[in-house]
Amino acid sequence: MLMIRTIVRPEKVHQVMQGLLEAGFPAVTKISVVGRGKQRGLRVGDVVYDEIPKEMLIVVVPDNDKDFVIRAIIENAKSSGEGKFGDGKIFISSVEEVYTISSGEKETEPLLATEKEA
């Protein structure tokens, strides 16, 4: 299993979440975050804004769905045309184990795929 964390513009978060839902991945965690990327913030006159608001979306998917989910995120998060600085980033990491708190049961990758289809 993989955890896909993506940082997107706040105005794109609804579109990205809708794209994930339509792609069959309704389970998403959303966190409001602030930060800066390579552009080192935003300069307006003499003022530099280096805590730019963004949204972090987190989804856990089976390994074989990685490319599909990444495409869905990029298609929905990218600014029009070729995209723009500040459109965001996608981070992929392995998930060793997943447990459901209410039951205490360890989940397996096929179970996550079944939840996706429900």
C-alpha positions as CSV (number, residue, x, y, z in Angstrom):
1,M,0.0,0.0,0.0
2,L,1.1,3.6,-0.6
3,M,0.2,6.8,1.1
4,I,-0.1,9.7,-1.4
5,R,0.2,13.1,0.1
6,T,-0.5,16.1,-2.2
7,I,-0.2,19.8,-1.5
8,V,-2.6,21.8,-3.7
9,R,-3.9,25.4,-4.1
10,P,-7.0,26.0,-1.9
11,E,-9.0,26.9,-4.9
12,K,-8.3,23.5,-6.5
13,V,-9.0,21.2,-3.5
14,H,-12.7,20.7,-4.3
15,Q,-11.8,19.8,-7.9
16,V,-9.1,17.4,-6.9
17,M,-11.3,15.7,-4.3
18,Q,-14.1,15.4,-6.9
19,G,-11.6,13.9,-9.3
20,L,-10.5,11.3,-6.7
21,L,-14.1,10.5,-6.0
22,E,-14.9,10.0,-9.6
23,A,-11.8,7.8,-10.0
24,G,-13.1,5.5,-7.2
25,F,-11.1,6.9,-4.3
26,P,-13.6,8.6,-1.9
27,A,-11.5,8.2,1.3
28,V,-9.4,11.4,1.5
29,T,-8.1,13.3,4.5
30,K,-7.8,17.0,4.1
31,I,-5.6,19.3,6.2
32,S,-5.1,23.1,5.8
33,V,-1.4,23.9,5.8
34,V,0.9,26.8,5.1
35,G,4.3,26.9,3.7
36,R,6.5,27.8,0.7
37,G,8.1,26.0,-2.2
38,K,11.0,26.7,-4.4
39,Q,9.6,30.2,-5.2
40,R,10.5,31.1,-1.6
41,G,7.1,32.7,-1.0
42,L,5.4,35.6,-2.7
43,R,6.8,39.1,-3.0
44,V,4.4,42.0,-3.2
45,G,6.4,45.3,-3.2
46,D,8.7,45.2,-0.2
47,V,6.6,42.5,1.6
48,V,7.4,38.8,1.3
49,Y,4.7,36.3,2.2
50,D,6.4,33.0,3.0
51,E,3.5,31.3,4.7
52,I,1.2,30.6,1.7
53,P,-2.0,28.8,2.4
54,K,-2.4,25.4,0.8
55,E,-4.4,22.2,1.4
56,M,-2.8,18.7,2.0
57,L,-4.8,15.8,0.8
58,I,-3.9,12.3,1.9
59,V,-5.1,9.0,0.4
60,V,-3.9,5.4,0.9
61,V,-4.1,3.2,-2.2
62,P,-3.0,-0.2,-3.3
63,D,0.4,-0.1,-5.1
64,N,-1.0,-0.9,-8.5
65,D,-3.3,2.2,-8.4
66,K,-0.5,4.7,-7.8
67,D,-0.2,5.9,-11.4
68,F,-3.9,6.2,-11.9
69,V,-4.3,8.3,-8.7
70,I,-1.4,10.5,-9.5
71,R,-2.9,11.2,-13.0
72,A,-6.2,12.1,-11.4
73,I,-4.6,14.5,-9.0
74,I,-2.4,16.2,-11.6
75,E,-5.3,16.6,-14.1
76,N,-7.4,18.3,-11.4
77,A,-4.8,20.3,-9.5
78,K,-2.8,21.8,-12.4
79,S,-3.5,25.4,-13.3
80,S,-4.7,26.0,-16.9
81,G,-2.3,25.4,-19.7
82,E,1.2,24.2,-18.7
83,G,0.6,24.8,-15.0
84,K,2.1,27.5,-12.7
85,F,4.6,27.8,-9.9
86,G,2.7,26.9,-6.7
87,D,0.4,24.3,-8.2
88,G,1.7,21.9,-5.6
89,K,3.6,18.6,-5.0
90,I,2.8,15.0,-4.7
91,F,4.7,12.8,-2.2
92,I,4.5,9.0,-2.2
93,S,5.5,6.8,0.7
94,S,5.1,3.1,1.7
95,V,2.5,2.1,4.2
96,E,3.7,-0.9,6.3
97,E,0.4,-1.7,8.1
98,V,-3.2,-0.3,8.4
99,Y,-5.5,-1.0,11.3
100,T,-9.2,-0.1,11.8
101,I,-9.6,1.4,15.2
102,S,-13.2,0.3,15.8
103,S,-12.5,-3.3,15.2
104,G,-8.8,-3.5,15.9
105,E,-8.4,-5.5,12.7
106,K,-5.4,-5.3,10.4
107,E,-6.4,-4.3,6.9
108,T,-5.0,-5.8,3.7
109,E,-4.5,-4.3,0.3
110,P,-7.4,-6.3,-1.3
111,L,-9.7,-5.0,1.4
112,L,-8.8,-1.4,0.5
113,A,-9.5,-2.2,-3.2
114,T,-12.9,-3.6,-2.2
115,E,-13.7,-0.4,-0.2
116,K,-12.8,1.6,-3.3
117,E,-15.4,-0.2,-5.4
118,A,-18.2,0.2,-2.7
